[in-house]
Amino acid sequence: MTANYTSTKKLFKFGLGWQILLALILGVIVGGCLNENAEYKNWLILNFLSPAGQIFIQLIKMIVIPIVISTLIVGVAGVGNTKKLGSLGFKTIVYFEFITTIAIIVGISFANIFQPGVGIDMSKLTQFNIVPYEKINQEVENHPSGIINTILTMVPSNVFSAMVSGDILPVIFFAIIFGLGLSALSKNKKQPLLDIIQAFSETMFRVTNIIMMYAPIGVFSLIALTVANFGFESLVPLLKLVFLVHCAIIFFIIVVLGLVARYFTIKIFTLMKILKEELLLAYSTASSETVLPRIMDKMERYGASKSVTSFVIPIGYSFNLDGSTLYQSIAAIFIAQLYNIELSIWREIILVCTLMITSKGIAGVPGVSFIVLLSTLDSVGIPLEGLAFIAGIDRILDMARTALNVIGNALAVLVIAKWERNYDAEKARAYEKHFHCL
């Protein structure tokens, strides 16, 4: 009798994943109703939906920088020496560049084969304001571009200013340098400080669990806000683009990442099952930051060492945006097709090379995918005005590409850990067994 009660209790356990899924569904329903009722829409958005959603995003942003700093310092200090850190850094960057380049090529191939922009009457498309993105792009263009800009923005003149503004790259740079300096001290000098930072890191993960209790409310508010603002009618003319982006992302996960995972004896579907709550949360909020602490925790429990996990994931959030780069390549070809612009092989090669550079050069800028496209389209003669036609559904597309970014970064940790021979297979099997029993 007790055994039956326990199994029934587990069956109906309403965990975070189910709560987020229910919040997602309710958010779509409520948002759809509000879109049809302008009388209540503005009041609810202003007084409930927007503040509730913004609170969740701000709570996540509040913990990201402390977690990145503490885990990176502990991780780098745990690597031990600059030679090992150099090996880890080299393999990480090589892997990121290889995967993101494939993502760009897959995106361009899908757009060329299925031609989502062909046959669409632009007069039926709703145009949205892209002036805010153009202003950010202008600020970016006033600085050196590409790799040089990345290097310059990576080295902070004031690390506290970088922390306050939430600039992740300079924070990562400082944490790595600080970790190296700490590891160079004798054990009796560095251990007390290392213990404090370790305790701080573990505390921040507990804080994350507390914040996640608010996640369903945040998800409901953000989804309802999105649907209430754009509605479903504006989606219909661009349904082919939305469908193609989702199909390309699924293909990339199953085929490209699946083959990489198989080569390193990792099961991609098991990984996705382990990350189901994080994927739901990232998809519904369109923000990778919301799941960064939880992915770090899960990948460490899934066999990757702390030093690899704390190094690869923060860097991956700036340099390994598989979903974003795949989407950018599809969107560029889509806009060219809207204007009946034929892109030669040479111009598409230029597009690939430009995306490889620009997607790294402004990592961490808000609205990064739009800014990258603004910086890229002109180089191959595609009108920038075309972005106004897809700005309205960018949030929907952002949800899908964010989910891919999460899977790509989680897999990267396991791949680099195995490549560095810093992976605990027994721990991973035990975690899988424990996970399947939940």
C-alpha positions as CSV (number, residue, x, y, z in Angstrom):
1,M,0.0,0.0,0.0
2,T,2.8,2.4,0.9
3,A,4.7,1.5,-2.3
4,N,1.6,2.3,-4.4
5,Y,1.1,5.6,-2.6
6,T,4.7,6.6,-3.2
7,S,4.6,5.7,-6.9
8,T,1.3,7.7,-7.3
9,K,2.9,10.7,-5.5
10,K,5.9,10.6,-7.9
11,L,3.6,10.3,-10.9
12,F,1.7,13.4,-10.0
13,K,4.6,15.4,-8.7
14,F,4.2,18.9,-10.1
15,G,7.8,19.8,-10.5
16,L,9.3,23.0,-11.9
17,G,9.2,21.8,-15.5
18,W,5.5,21.1,-15.4
19,Q,4.9,24.5,-13.6
20,I,6.8,26.3,-16.4
21,L,5.0,24.4,-19.1
22,L,1.6,25.3,-17.6
23,A,2.7,28.9,-17.2
24,L,3.7,28.9,-20.9
25,I,0.3,27.6,-22.0
26,L,-1.6,29.9,-19.8
27,G,0.5,32.9,-20.9
28,V,-0.3,32.1,-24.6
29,I,-4.0,31.9,-23.8
30,V,-4.1,35.1,-21.7
31,G,-1.9,37.0,-24.2
32,G,-4.2,35.9,-27.1
33,C,-7.3,37.1,-25.2
34,L,-5.6,40.5,-24.4
35,N,-4.6,41.0,-28.0
36,E,-8.3,41.0,-28.9
37,N,-9.3,43.3,-26.0
38,A,-7.4,46.6,-26.2
39,E,-9.5,48.0,-23.3
40,Y,-7.8,45.8,-20.7
41,K,-4.6,45.1,-22.5
42,N,-2.7,48.3,-21.8
43,W,-3.6,48.4,-18.1
44,L,-2.6,44.8,-17.5
45,I,0.6,45.1,-19.4
46,L,1.6,48.3,-17.6
47,N,0.6,47.2,-14.0
48,F,1.2,43.5,-14.0
49,L,2.7,41.6,-17.0
50,S,5.6,44.0,-17.7
51,P,6.7,44.5,-14.1
52,A,6.3,40.8,-13.2
53,G,8.3,39.7,-16.2
54,Q,11.0,42.4,-15.6
55,I,11.4,41.3,-12.0
56,F,12.3,37.8,-13.1
57,I,14.8,39.0,-15.7
58,Q,16.4,41.3,-13.1
59,L,16.6,38.6,-10.5
60,I,18.5,36.4,-13.0
61,K,20.8,39.2,-14.0
62,M,21.4,39.9,-10.3
63,I,23.0,36.4,-9.8
64,V,24.8,35.9,-13.1
65,I,27.9,38.0,-12.5
66,P,28.5,36.7,-9.0
67,I,28.2,33.1,-10.2
68,V,30.5,33.6,-13.2
69,I,33.2,35.3,-11.1
70,S,33.2,32.8,-8.2
71,T,33.0,29.7,-10.3
72,L,35.6,30.9,-12.8
73,I,38.0,31.8,-10.1
74,V,37.6,28.4,-8.4
75,G,37.7,26.6,-11.7
76,V,40.9,28.3,-12.9
77,A,42.6,27.9,-9.6
78,G,41.6,24.3,-9.8
79,V,43.3,23.8,-13.2
80,G,46.6,24.4,-11.5
81,N,48.9,26.0,-14.1
82,T,48.9,28.2,-17.2
83,K,49.9,25.3,-19.4
84,K,46.8,23.3,-18.6
85,L,44.7,26.5,-18.8
86,G,46.2,27.3,-22.2
87,S,45.3,23.8,-23.5
88,L,41.7,24.1,-22.1
89,G,41.3,27.6,-23.6
90,F,42.7,26.5,-27.1
91,K,40.5,23.5,-27.4
92,T,37.4,25.5,-26.2
93,I,37.9,28.2,-28.8
94,V,38.6,25.7,-31.6
95,Y,35.5,23.8,-30.8
96,F,33.3,26.9,-30.6
97,E,34.6,28.2,-33.9
98,F,34.1,24.9,-35.7
99,I,30.5,24.4,-34.4
100,T,29.3,28.0,-35.0
101,T,30.7,27.9,-38.6
102,I,28.7,24.7,-39.3
103,A,25.7,26.5,-37.8
104,I,26.1,29.4,-40.3
105,I,26.5,26.9,-43.2
106,V,23.4,24.9,-42.2
107,G,21.4,28.1,-41.9
108,I,22.4,29.3,-45.4
109,S,21.8,25.9,-46.9
110,F,18.3,25.6,-45.4
111,A,17.4,29.1,-46.7
112,N,18.7,28.4,-50.2
113,I,16.9,25.0,-50.4
114,F,13.5,25.9,-49.0
115,Q,13.5,29.6,-50.0
116,P,11.2,31.0,-47.2
117,G,11.2,34.6,-48.7
118,V,10.2,33.6,-52.2
119,G,6.6,34.5,-53.2
120,I,5.8,36.7,-50.2
121,D,3.9,39.9,-50.9
122,M,5.8,42.6,-48.9
123,S,2.8,44.9,-48.9
124,K,1.0,42.4,-46.6
125,L,3.8,42.4,-44.1
126,T,3.7,44.5,-40.9
127,Q,6.7,46.8,-40.5
128,F,8.2,47.5,-37.1
129,N,10.5,50.1,-35.8
130,I,14.2,49.1,-35.9
131,V,15.6,52.6,-34.9
132,P,16.6,51.4,-31.4
133,Y,18.7,48.6,-33.0
134,E,20.2,51.0,-35.5
135,K,21.3,53.3,-32.6
136,I,23.1,50.4,-30.9
137,N,24.6,49.4,-34.2
138,Q,25.9,52.9,-34.7
139,E,27.6,52.8,-31.2
140,V,29.2,49.4,-32.2
141,E,30.4,50.8,-35.5
142,N,32.2,53.6,-33.7
143,H,34.6,51.1,-32.3
144,P,37.1,48.7,-34.0
145,S,35.2,45.8,-35.4
146,G,35.4,42.0,-35.2
147,I,38.2,40.3,-33.4
148,I,40.0,43.6,-32.4
149,N,36.8,44.9,-30.8
150,T,36.4,41.7,-28.9
151,I,39.9,41.9,-27.5
152,L,39.5,45.5,-26.5
153,T,36.1,45.0,-24.8
154,M,37.5,41.9,-23.1
155,V,40.1,43.8,-21.1
156,P,38.4,46.0,-18.5
157,S,39.7,49.4,-17.5
158,N,37.6,49.1,-14.4
159,V,36.3,45.7,-13.4
160,F,33.7,47.1,-11.0
161,S,32.2,49.2,-13.8
162,A,32.0,46.1,-15.9
163,M,30.2,44.2,-13.1
164,V,27.7,47.0,-12.7
165,S,27.0,47.2,-16.4
166,G,26.8,43.4,-16.7
167,D,29.5,43.1,-19.3
168,I,30.3,39.4,-19.2
169,L,33.5,39.4,-21.3
170,P,35.6,41.7,-19.1
171,V,34.3,40.0,-16.0
172,I,35.4,36.6,-17.5
173,F,38.9,38.1,-18.3
174,F,39.3,39.4,-14.7
175,A,38.1,36.2,-13.1
176,I,40.6,34.2,-15.2
177,I,43.5,36.5,-14.3
178,F,42.5,36.5,-10.6
179,G,42.3,32.7,-10.6
180,L,45.7,32.4,-12.2
181,G,47.2,34.8,-9.6
182,L,45.5,32.8,-6.8
183,S,46.7,29.5,-8.1
184,A,50.3,30.8,-8.1
185,L,50.2,31.3,-4.3
186,S,51.4,28.6,-1.9
187,K,48.7,26.3,-0.6
188,N,48.5,27.7,2.9
189,K,48.1,31.2,1.6
190,K,45.5,30.5,-1.2
191,Q,43.3,27.9,0.6
192,P,41.5,30.3,3.0
193,L,40.5,32.6,0.2
194,L,39.6,29.7,-2.1
195,D,37.4,28.2,0.6
196,I,35.6,31.6,1.0
197,I,35.0,31.9,-2.8
198,Q,33.9,28.3,-3.0
199,A,31.4,28.8,-0.2
200,F,30.2,32.0,-1.9
201,S,29.7,30.1,-5.2
202,E,27.7,27.4,-3.5
203,T,25.6,30.0,-1.7
204,M,24.8,31.6,-5.1
205,F,23.6,28.3,-6.4
206,R,21.2,28.0,-3.4
207,V,20.0,31.6,-4.2
208,T,19.3,30.4,-7.8
209,N,17.1,27.7,-6.4
210,I,15.1,30.3,-4.4
211,I,14.7,32.5,-7.5
212,M,13.5,29.6,-9.6
213,M,10.4,29.4,-7.4
214,Y,9.3,32.6,-9.0
215,A,10.1,31.3,-12.6
216,P,6.5,30.2,-13.5
217,I,5.2,33.7,-12.7
218,G,8.0,35.2,-14.8
219,V,7.4,32.9,-17.7
220,F,3.6,33.5,-17.7
221,S,4.1,37.3,-17.7
222,L,6.8,37.3,-20.4
223,I,4.8,35.0,-22.8
224,A,1.5,36.8,-22.2
225,L,3.2,40.1,-22.8
226,T,4.7,38.9,-26.1
227,V,1.5,37.4,-27.5
228,A,-0.6,40.4,-26.3
229,N,1.7,42.8,-28.2
230,F,2.2,41.0,-31.5
231,G,-0.9,38.7,-31.7
232,F,-1.2,35.9,-34.1
233,E,-2.2,37.7,-37.3
234,S,1.2,39.3,-37.8
235,L,2.7,35.8,-37.6
236,V,0.7,34.2,-40.5
237,P,2.6,35.9,-43.5
238,L,5.9,34.9,-41.9
239,L,4.8,31.4,-40.8
240,K,7.1,29.8,-43.4
241,L,10.2,31.6,-41.9
242,V,9.2,30.6,-38.3
243,F,8.6,27.0,-39.4
244,L,11.9,26.8,-41.3
245,V,14.0,28.3,-38.4
246,H,12.5,25.7,-36.0
247,C,13.1,22.9,-38.5
248,A,16.7,24.0,-39.1
249,I,17.3,24.2,-35.3
250,I,15.9,20.7,-34.8
251,F,18.0,19.4,-37.6
252,F,21.1,21.0,-36.2
253,I,20.4,19.5,-32.7
254,I,19.7,15.9,-33.9
255,V,22.1,15.7,-36.8
256,V,25.1,18.0,-36.2
257,L,25.2,18.0,-32.4
258,G,24.0,14.4,-32.4
259,L,27.0,13.3,-34.5
260,V,29.4,15.3,-32.3
261,A,27.8,13.8,-29.2
262,R,28.0,10.3,-30.6
263,Y,31.7,10.7,-31.5
264,F,32.4,11.6,-27.9
265,T,30.0,8.8,-26.7
266,I,27.4,11.2,-25.4
267,K,23.7,10.6,-25.9
268,I,22.1,13.8,-27.2
269,F,18.6,12.8,-26.2
270,T,19.6,11.9,-22.7
271,L,21.3,15.3,-22.4
272,M,18.1,17.0,-23.6
273,K,16.0,15.0,-21.1
274,I,18.3,16.0,-18.3
275,L,18.0,19.7,-19.4
276,K,14.2,19.6,-20.1
277,E,13.4,22.1,-17.3
278,E,16.2,24.5,-18.4
279,L,15.1,24.2,-22.1
280,L,11.5,25.1,-21.2
281,L,12.7,28.0,-19.2
282,A,15.1,29.3,-21.8
283,Y,12.6,28.9,-24.6
284,S,9.8,30.7,-22.8
285,T,11.9,33.6,-21.5
286,A,14.2,33.8,-24.7
287,S,17.1,34.3,-22.3
288,S,20.1,32.0,-21.8
289,E,21.0,33.8,-18.6
290,T,18.0,32.4,-16.8
291,V,19.5,28.9,-16.9
292,L,23.2,29.5,-16.8
293,P,23.7,28.6,-13.1
294,R,21.5,25.4,-13.4
295,I,23.4,24.2,-16.5
296,M,26.7,24.6,-14.7
297,D,25.4,22.6,-11.7
298,K,23.9,19.8,-13.9
299,M,26.9,19.4,-16.2
300,E,29.2,19.1,-13.2
301,R,26.9,16.4,-11.7
302,Y,26.9,14.8,-15.2
303,G,30.6,14.1,-15.1
304,A,32.4,17.3,-16.2
305,S,34.9,18.6,-13.8
306,K,34.3,21.9,-12.0
307,S,37.3,23.6,-13.6
308,V,36.0,22.7,-17.1
309,T,32.4,23.6,-16.4
310,S,33.1,26.9,-14.8
311,F,35.5,27.9,-17.7
312,V,33.6,26.6,-20.8
313,I,30.0,27.7,-20.0
314,P,30.6,31.4,-19.3
315,I,32.8,31.8,-22.4
316,G,30.3,29.8,-24.4
317,Y,27.6,32.3,-23.7
318,S,29.6,34.9,-25.6
319,F,31.3,32.7,-28.3
320,N,29.2,29.6,-28.8
321,L,25.8,30.9,-29.9
322,D,24.8,28.2,-32.3
323,G,21.2,29.1,-32.5
324,S,21.9,32.8,-33.0
325,T,24.4,32.3,-35.8
326,L,22.1,29.7,-37.5
327,Y,19.2,32.1,-37.4
328,Q,21.2,35.1,-38.6
329,S,22.2,33.2,-41.8
330,I,18.6,32.2,-42.5
331,A,17.3,35.7,-41.9
332,A,20.0,37.3,-44.2
333,I,19.0,35.0,-47.1
334,F,15.3,35.4,-46.3
335,I,15.5,39.2,-46.6
336,A,17.5,38.9,-49.9
337,Q,14.7,36.6,-51.2
338,L,12.1,39.2,-50.2
339,Y,13.8,41.7,-52.5
340,N,14.4,39.2,-55.2
341,I,18.2,39.6,-54.8
342,E,20.2,36.7,-56.2
343,L,23.3,36.0,-54.1
344,S,26.2,34.4,-55.9
345,I,28.4,31.7,-54.3
346,W,31.1,34.3,-53.7
347,R,28.7,36.7,-52.0
348,E,27.4,33.9,-49.7
349,I,31.0,33.0,-48.8
350,I,31.5,36.7,-47.9
351,L,28.3,36.5,-45.8
352,V,29.6,33.4,-44.0
353,C,33.0,35.1,-43.2
354,T,31.3,38.3,-42.1
355,L,28.9,36.5,-39.8
356,M,31.8,34.6,-38.3
357,I,33.5,37.9,-37.4
358,T,30.6,40.1,-36.5
359,S,28.9,37.5,-34.3
360,K,32.0,37.5,-32.1
361,G,32.7,41.2,-32.2
362,I,29.6,42.4,-30.3
363,A,28.9,39.5,-28.0
364,G,26.8,40.5,-25.0
365,V,25.1,43.5,-26.7
366,P,21.3,43.6,-26.1
367,G,19.4,42.5,-29.3
368,V,22.6,40.9,-30.5
369,S,21.1,39.0,-33.4
370,F,19.6,42.1,-34.9
371,I,22.8,44.1,-34.4
372,V,24.8,41.3,-36.1
373,L,22.4,41.4,-39.1
374,L,22.6,45.2,-39.3
375,S,26.4,44.9,-39.4
376,T,26.3,42.1,-42.0
377,L,23.5,42.7,-44.6
378,D,25.1,45.8,-46.1
379,S,28.4,43.9,-46.8
380,V,26.6,41.7,-49.3
381,G,24.2,44.3,-50.7
382,I,21.0,43.3,-48.9
383,P,18.7,46.3,-47.8
384,L,18.7,46.9,-44.1
385,E,15.1,48.0,-44.3
386,G,14.1,44.3,-44.7
387,L,14.8,43.8,-41.0
388,A,11.6,45.8,-40.2
389,F,9.5,43.0,-41.7
390,I,10.8,40.4,-39.3
391,A,11.3,42.5,-36.2
392,G,7.8,41.8,-35.0
393,I,8.3,38.0,-34.8
394,D,11.9,38.2,-33.6
395,R,10.8,37.3,-30.1
396,I,9.3,34.0,-31.3
397,L,12.5,33.2,-33.3
398,D,14.6,34.2,-30.3
399,M,12.9,31.6,-28.2
400,A,13.9,28.8,-30.5
401,R,17.5,29.9,-31.0
402,T,18.0,30.4,-27.3
403,A,17.0,26.8,-26.7
404,L,19.7,25.7,-29.2
405,N,22.3,27.9,-27.5
406,V,21.6,26.1,-24.2
407,I,22.0,22.6,-25.7
408,G,25.1,23.7,-27.6
409,N,26.8,25.1,-24.5
410,A,25.8,22.1,-22.4
411,L,27.2,19.7,-24.9
412,A,30.4,21.8,-25.3
413,V,31.2,21.3,-21.6
414,L,31.0,17.5,-21.9
415,V,33.0,17.4,-25.2
416,I,35.8,19.6,-23.8
417,A,35.8,17.6,-20.5
418,K,36.3,14.4,-22.5
419,W,38.8,16.0,-24.8
420,E,40.8,17.1,-21.8
421,R,40.3,13.7,-20.1
422,N,38.7,15.5,-17.2
423,Y,35.4,13.6,-17.3
424,D,34.0,11.2,-14.7
425,A,32.1,8.5,-16.6
426,E,31.0,6.7,-13.4
427,K,29.6,9.9,-11.9
428,A,27.7,10.5,-15.2
429,R,26.2,7.0,-15.2
430,A,25.2,7.4,-11.6
431,Y,23.5,10.7,-12.4
432,E,21.7,9.2,-15.4
433,K,20.4,6.4,-13.2
434,H,19.3,8.8,-10.5
435,F,17.7,11.1,-13.1
436,H,15.7,8.3,-14.7
437,C,14.4,7.3,-11.2
438,L,13.0,10.7,-10.5
